Amino acid sequence: MATNGGQAQTPRIEFVSLGMFIIDEIEFSTRTVHDVLGGAGTYSAIGARIVSPPPASKSVGWIVDEGHDFPAELRDVINSWGTSCLIRATPWRQTTRGWNGYGDNEHRAFKYTTPKLRLDHDSLDDTLLSSKSFHLICSPERCIDLVENILRRRKGLDDTRARRRPLFIWEPVPDLCVPDQLQACREALQHVDVISPNHTELCGFFGAEAHHSDGSVERHNIIECCRSLLGVKVDTGLTQLRAIVVRSGKEGCYVATKENAAWLPAYHQNSEKVVDPTGGGNTFLGGFSITLARASTIDFTAIENAVIYGAVAASFAIEQIGMPTLGRAEGEESWNDDSVGKRIRELQQRISSSV
């Protein structure tokens, strides 16, 4: 386990992402940016890290597979975050890299430019395996396989804390959010605590429209799709789905449980603050997941609170190309020269004022 600049220790991990680390090349109409930290695993890890100042930063677990072409400056940035990042040297291969192309109307294209190295339950060492929560980004079938195998492996750990069932937060992959995967999705929901698609992905499972003609989110369809998924029956011995968290960009999130539902706003209400939305959803889920894992009781209030932390984490991720900048301001840790705590209080106040 690489402890990123600290003394060797075995922290209690509260969050682990099984999303991949990718080095991005981002091509805009006027310029191209190279060697940008990216990938769902990286963005979700930074989301959890943003809401976890030291020493809690050590509770953030993730995996980086470092190829022979890994830029030293990126390693320095990762080390500066002070997380429990498992860095695995793979000198026989290139680091996983991807190309992102941006066109008109926020159209984004993506392709891998080197072979990818996917993570699974066997990628986890014992420290990461004992985590209180796991972020999964995968197909429905793979989601079930990962949950079952993580739980199986945890039974062999000496750490008694790992005997308690962790939280599983599932982010379905966009390409498989289609009607013929709906039944598989329903089956996966019997294994996870939270599913978090974006509004387009959720509607994709049902073949429903996600937007009005003016581009705004079709909220009625979002609500009806959630009601359908929350009606999934639970097999004996399997965890009941606790919540659906639908990420809807600038329109915020729709949070639904069997008992309650609410629309919660995004932090940024001014689109001029948003430079690059890439990774915003993953970052949200990192902040959301680790906050929910820290809750003493997981009820609707705890889920709403986790959404607030996730929304604030995402707000930092979308203000620039690549990762936000860690620093210090007024005696406390800052990101992009602003206070995480201040933004959390602002969003909490905005929500309480609107009730």
Beta strands, then each sheet from edge to edge (+ up, - down):
strand 1: 15-17
strand 2: 22-27
strand 3: 32-38
strand 4: 60-67
strand 5: 84-90
strand 6: 97-102
strand 7: 108-112
strand 8: 133-138
strand 9: 167-172
strand 10: 194-195
strand 11: 243-247
strand 12: 253-256
strand 13: 261-264
strand 14: 326-329
strand 15: 332-335
sheet 1: 5+ 4+ 1+ 8+ 9+ 10+ 11+ 12- 13+
sheet 2: 3+ 2- 6- 7+
sheet 3: 14+ 15-
end
